[in-house]
Amino acid sequence: MDLKNKIVLVTGSSRGIGKAIALLFAKEGAKVIVNYSKSEKEANEVLNEIKKTSDGIAIKCDVSKEEEVKKMISEIIKKFGRLDILINNAGIVFDIPLFEKTVEQWNKTLGVNLIGTFLCSKYAVPYIKKQKSGVIINIASTNGIDSLSPESADYDASKAGVISLTKNLASELAPNIRVNCVAPGWVNTDINKNLPKDYMIKETEKILLKRFGMPEEIGKAVLFLASDDASFITGTTLIVDGGYGQIK
């Protein structure tokens, strides 16, 4: 994969899937911007790992806030002079009963997961266009395809929106910028570590491969879509879920 010296922004990359994506790109020689909202210590730890094989910086930014996104993109251009690849990974979830959710929680979920994806794309695109080629990859979820848990209704809606936005961005930015989406299923991340054990066992039984995915497995799908190996793929959503829900 020819990603050496590519400038890559990975939002929400201080931990979990975002961290795995950032480290995989660095191993391929890309220069990676680690974005975080609160986890400065973790972000710097990821950056230190990146610098073992490549280069990068860490930038604090709440992707749901327009002025912070504008400032982040400006810092990237000031440091590296360009931006080649944008990975919209930042996301949050409130797993509580549907009618206990507040409007504030709905706004926060949609703000980070969906509007944040739009804002980062909006302010990154002018610079990606200058290269006359580039890639945007959005991280959605199988929750955005099959809504099965009312407790995550706001999250489901946000990720369905990300899938729809991906198609619209692909249409808007063709032919020079490819835009795709990865929809992970269950993955072993911090966000899932406190789920009830019996629930995790039941969910694992629904997966053909009988296990949760690893963050690196999602990262490798992203790496493929960002590379020239996927040069004829745009506007699509790649499901990476181990065959969840296919057992009848």
C-alpha positions, 0 to 999 in steps of 0.5 A: 500500500503506497501511503508513505508520507500521506497526511492523515487525520484520524478523529477520535484516535486516542483509543479504540478503533481510532487508535488502531487506525492511526497506528496502522497508517503510521506503520505504512509510513503515513504522517498521522494527526491524532485528534482527541477531545478529552483524553490528552494523556492517551493521545500523547501515548498514541503519538509516541507510538506513531513517532517510532515509525513515522511522524505526527501531531496530536490536536485537541478538538471537539468535532461537534464545534465548528470553530474548533474544527476550523482551527484543527484543520488550520493547524494541520495545514500550518504543520504539514502544508496539505491533507490527503486522507480524512478518517471520520471516526470520533463517536459517542453513545449513551446506552440508556432507556429510550425515553430517559434520553434527554434532548441534550444527549440526542444533540450531543450524539448527533453533534459528534457522530453526524455533524462532526463528520460533516464539519471535518469533511467541510473544512478538510475538503478544500485542502484535499482538493488541492492534491486533485486526489484524496480519500475520506472514510467515515466510520459508521456502525451496523447499528446504522443499518439494523436498529435493534436496540432502543437504548441506542436509538440516537446512536443508531440514527446518527450512524444511519445519517453517516451512511447517507452522508457518505453517499452524498459526499461521494457524489459531490466530490467525485471523481477526484475524492473517493468517499467510503464508509466502514460499518463495524459490528461488535468490537473489543473496545473500551466503549463495550468493556462494561457490558453485562457478561451474559449479554455479551455471551448472547451477542457473541452467539449471533456472530458467525465467527463466534467472537467480537472483532479487534480494533485492528481488524476494523483498521485494516478495512479502513487502510484498504479503502484508503489505499490505491488498492481500492481505487475503483470503490466510492460511495459504498459501506463496507460491513465488518461484523464477523457475520452478525445476525446471519444465524437463523 
